[in-house]
Each structure stands twice: as C-alpha cells, then as structure tokens.
Amino acid sequence: HYIDGASAAAIRASLNISENYHSELWHGSKPAAYQKYIVMHDTEGGGNGNNIVDGWLSDGSFVASHFIVNRDGSIVQVVPLDQIAHHAGYGDTGHNALYGISEDGRDDMRGTQSIGSWASDYGMNDWSIGIEMVHMTGQDYPEAQLHAVDGLIAYIDASFGFQSTIIDHKAWRS
C-alpha cells in the first residue's frame, strides 16, 4: 500500500465508490488518532455489495465492514471512515496486547456476544477499517477487484495521512 502524494479526494474520485449508509451499522466515533489497521475479509459467498448490506441489515447482528469490494472492482461504502464498524469481532485472548490496542469504551458493542474464553479480546473494531472482498473459496481474485483494493487502501491511507498496517481477519481471530 502507498501514499503517493495525491489527496484522498483525488484518489476517491478515481475509484467507483457508491455509498450505502445505514446508521444502525455505526458503533461510535472513530477519530483519525485511533486508526492503526486495515482488516481484510472475504464474504465467503457470492452476490454484490448491496445485497450483502441487505443481509447484514436483516440478520440483526449489527455487523458490517466499512467497504465491500465487488468482483467487478466497484466498491460499496457502508460505514464512514470516522465511525466504528463491527467487522473484526472478538479476537484471540492476548491479541489486544499483541496488536497494541484496547477496547476503550468508544465502541457501543451493540449486538456483540462473547464466543468463549479463547477469544476474549475485543478492540480491533475501534482501531481499524474493515474491507470485505466478495469472494468464495476456490475462486481467483479478478484483476479489477485487486486493482480496486489497491486504490481503496491508498484512499484510506491518504485520508488518515499515514500507512495503516494490513492484516487478514484470521490473524485477529484464529
């Protein structure tokens, strides 16, 4: 990922981003000082960003990522960068310390449920942006989707003014 000196607005304008905001999927304020990570996810299902959002809204769990990148390279933004999204959930016990983060009360934790003592840490949502890629096991990632993800990461980094550390969701919770 990179910051090439271009402004966040210029990078965003070069991307095919549509907004599908639903405030019930926002979980608290996320000032720039609290950005450290970009967490990558796969949907493990087909469809497109907008019907994925519909599924998130209908299941009542209040789970969402900030962005969904479709296989054609189009992007749906679900949660603004200055809001917390519930995309990472509980992490392996000890991972808050490992990643240098904490659950500090900014996250309303609405809809969360403990999943066991092995995964008791809950802080990554507060400190990260979530990117969901429409993908199913066994599929390749189309060039258009990978190009869009590169541009999206550049946009996120330019928006915050520094390079975020990128992790896969499986690094947070085994």
matplotlib code that plots the C-alpha trace (Angstrom):
import matplotlib.pyplot as plt

x = [0.0, 1.1, 0.6, 1.7, 1.1, -2.3, -5.1, -7.7, -10.4, -8.5, -7.9, -11.6, -12.7, -10.6, -12.5, -16.0, -17.4, -21.1, -22.4, -25.0, -25.0, -27.2, -26.5, -27.6, -24.4, -22.3, -20.9, -19.3, -16.9, -13.5, -11.2, -8.1, -5.9, -7.5, -6.6, -3.9, -5.1, -6.9, -8.5, -9.2, -12.2, -13.7, -17.5, -17.3, -20.4, -21.4, -23.6, -22.7, -22.1, -25.7, -27.3, -24.6, -25.6, -29.2, -28.2, -26.3, -29.3, -31.8, -29.8, -29.9, -26.3, -25.2, -22.1, -20.7, -17.4, -16.6, -16.2, -17.3, -15.2, -17.2, -15.6, -16.0, -14.0, -16.9, -16.9, -19.7, -19.0, -21.2, -19.7, -17.9, -14.2, -14.9, -17.2, -16.6, -17.9, -18.3, -16.2, -13.5, -15.5, -13.7, -10.1, -7.9, -7.2, -4.0, -4.4, -5.3, -1.8, -0.2, -1.6, -1.1, -4.8, -7.6, -11.3, -11.7, -15.4, -15.8, -17.5, -21.1, -20.7, -24.3, -25.1, -21.9, -21.9, -18.9, -17.7, -15.6, -12.6, -10.2, -11.4, -12.0, -10.2, -12.5, -10.6, -9.8, -13.0, -12.0, -8.6, -9.3, -11.1, -12.7, -12.6, -14.8, -14.0, -16.8, -15.2, -15.9, -13.3, -11.8, -12.3, -9.5, -9.5, -10.2, -7.7, -10.4, -11.1, -7.4, -6.8, -9.8, -8.5, -5.1, -6.8, -9.1, -6.1, -4.4, -7.6, -7.8, -4.1, -4.4, -7.5, -5.7, -2.3, -0.2, 0.1, -2.0, -0.9, -2.8, -3.9, -6.2, -9.1, -7.7, -4.7, -7.0, -9.1, -7.9]
y = [0.0, 3.5, 7.2, 8.8, 12.4, 12.5, 13.8, 11.5, 13.3, 12.7, 9.0, 8.5, 10.2, 7.7, 4.8, 3.5, 4.0, 4.2, 4.8, 2.6, 4.1, 2.8, 4.5, 1.4, -0.2, 2.6, 1.9, 5.0, 7.7, 6.8, 9.8, 9.6, 9.1, 5.7, 4.3, 1.6, -1.3, -2.3, -5.7, -7.7, -10.1, -12.4, -12.7, -16.5, -16.0, -14.6, -11.6, -8.0, -5.3, -4.0, -7.4, -8.2, -5.0, -6.1, -9.4, -7.5, -5.4, -8.3, -10.5, -8.1, -8.6, -5.0, -6.5, -4.6, -3.6, -0.1, -1.2, -4.1, -4.6, -6.3, -8.7, -6.1, -3.6, -1.4, -0.5, 0.0, 2.1, 1.1, 2.9, 6.3, 6.3, 8.3, 5.7, 2.3, -0.8, -4.2, -6.2, -7.9, -9.2, -10.9, -11.8, -14.4, -13.8, -11.8, -10.1, -6.7, -6.6, -8.2, -5.5, -2.7, -1.8, -1.8, -1.7, 1.7, 2.3, 4.1, 1.1, 0.7, -3.1, -3.3, -6.8, -8.5, -11.8, -13.5, -16.5, -18.1, -17.6, -18.5, -15.3, -12.7, -9.6, -7.0, -4.0, -4.3, -2.6, 0.6, 0.7, -0.4, -0.1, -3.3, -4.2, -7.1, -8.7, -10.6, -14.0, -17.7, -20.4, -21.7, -18.5, -16.4, -12.7, -10.8, -8.1, -5.4, -6.4, -6.4, -3.1, -1.6, -2.9, -1.3, 2.0, 1.7, 1.2, 4.2, 6.2, 5.1, 5.8, 9.2, 10.0, 9.3, 10.7, 7.6, 3.9, 1.5, -2.0, -4.5, -7.8, -10.7, -11.3, -14.7, -13.0, -11.4, -14.5, -18.0]
z = [0.0, -0.6, -0.3, -3.5, -2.5, -4.1, -2.0, -0.5, -2.6, -5.8, -5.1, -4.1, -7.3, -9.3, -7.6, -8.4, -4.8, -4.0, -0.5, 1.1, 4.6, 7.4, 10.7, 12.7, 11.5, 13.0, 16.5, 17.8, 16.8, 15.3, 15.2, 13.0, 16.1, 16.5, 13.1, 13.0, 10.9, 7.8, 8.3, 5.1, 4.9, 2.4, 2.2, 1.5, -0.6, -3.9, -4.7, -4.6, -2.1, -1.9, -1.3, 1.2, 3.1, 2.9, 4.6, 7.3, 8.0, 8.1, 10.4, 13.4, 14.4, 13.5, 11.8, 8.8, 7.2, 6.1, 2.5, 0.2, -3.0, -5.7, -8.2, -11.0, -9.0, -7.8, -4.2, -1.7, 1.3, 4.2, 7.2, 7.1, 8.0, 11.2, 12.6, 14.1, 12.2, 13.7, 11.3, 13.4, 16.4, 19.3, 18.8, 20.4, 24.0, 24.2, 20.8, 22.2, 23.8, 20.7, 18.4, 20.8, 21.1, 23.7, 24.0, 25.5, 25.6, 22.3, 20.7, 21.8, 21.4, 20.3, 19.0, 20.3, 22.1, 23.7, 21.8, 24.6, 26.8, 24.0, 22.2, 24.9, 23.4, 21.8, 20.5, 16.8, 15.6, 17.5, 15.8, 12.2, 8.9, 7.5, 3.8, 2.7, -0.7, -2.5, -2.8, -2.4, -1.6, -4.8, -6.8, -8.1, -7.4, -10.6, -11.6, -11.4, -7.8, -6.8, -8.5, -6.7, -3.3, -4.0, -4.8, -1.7, 0.6, -0.9, -0.3, 3.3, 4.0, 2.3, 4.3, 7.6, 6.4, 7.1, 6.1, 8.1, 8.9, 6.8, 8.4, 7.4, 9.8, 10.5, 12.1, 14.7, 15.4, 14.6]

ax = plt.figure().add_subplot(projection="3d")
ax.plot(x, y, z, "-o")
ax.set_aspect("equal")
plt.show()
